[in-house]
Amino acid sequence: MSRPVVTRFAPSPTGYLHIGGGRTALFNWLYARGRGGKFLLRIEDTDRERSTPEATAAILRGLTWLGLDWDGEPISQFARKDRHAEVAHQMLARNTAYKCFSTQEEIAAFRAEAEARGSYALFQSPWRDADPATHPDAPYVIRMRAPRTGETVIDDQVQGRVVIQNSSLDDMICLRSDGTPTYMLAVVVDDHDMGVTHVIRGDDHLNNAARQQMIYDAMGWEIPVWAHIPLIHGPDGKKLSKRHGATGVEEYQAMGYPAAGMRNYLTRLGWAHGDAEIFTTDEAVKMFDLSGIGRAPARLDFKKLENTCGHHISMMGDAALLHELTAFMAAAGLPALTEAQKHLLGRGLYTVKERAKTFHELLDKAHFMLTSRPIVADESAAKSLDTVSRGILKSLTPRLQNVSWTKDVLEPILNDVAAENGMGFGKLAAPLRAALAGRSATPSVFDMMLVIGQDETIARLNDASQ
């Protein structure tokens, strides 16, 4: 195919952006961006009863958080219903479709009769080859004139060569009696008009491809490259659902996963490139191809997701990390950071980002920067603040006055105090952690002292020694 690559993501706005939909969008985005092509967005809002503006907004938010930018404005499928009807009538003129006047009662009677015979038969309209002169003045649908013999072959980039017997395909309805298009027709017309060259979507649409390919053939249009990707399953191997935990993209944002980590993990979920596990988005764009997608359903693994996200948190620059952390807190409904807290985080993220796998963990480890005096020690830390320890802290604070606030200066001071009290530095560190952070598990004592500064360190030690 010599045309520039054009992919699309076409969600229905009936709810949130599912994590499986997010991965489908990501695969389309990666494929297009890696080939200098276009990634288009179409909102399939023809189901007017279930489609809502709120769901559309949620889909756009989810894609934006994932960092998947689309080319041009999102296209509304419903707004193109007249174009869909136009194509249905063009198929009539080409004799690749026909008017069917059969009523619902007649179709039901046909099926009941087939069932009584103990067989399942596709509905065969008596109007398929009827003389137009015999057409009544009555409502009708436009049906596809599907081939009755032979086979339809789908050359799929993921599933391989898929053969469907034409005898199993009925004359599907393309245009309803009220003039509205069916999903099958609308999808093909939209993909053709949008210039879509590659249809990359879930393999639950594989059966649709045979029927949709017939529409391409009926109109003499070029068939796109098909790539039907396996669905995402839960850890138990069953189709992903709420019982497995979060299924919506925005839920993962609120759970504290960084967008870059989610992109990395979702790219790797069902696709492989050698031994590559952790990679940047730029690297993924260069590496991604359809041949690397496996045929088996991918299983969501939260531990692997956390490990991947942990790598990306540690890889992020402090300014970018603080920016995304702020957006996460808003999405999770957490109180906004004060300017003072942002300032401390900007200075001290290096002390916590190496070991955090989510933003929730990061905030927990950064507690010493976000809390304010008086520091209230938790139950575990409070045990280290006994009478002896408080006395040691009280003797320490004068030595921290009027000294250069560097690790080279602070380290020997703390080691001397520990030695004078007949203990190793590890024993002294426990009450220091309790005083500075109110926790027993914290970053390095020296790192905390350097981040919060001399005045705040001394004030916290004075509070704890009372």
Disulfide bonds with the S-S distance in Angstrom:
none
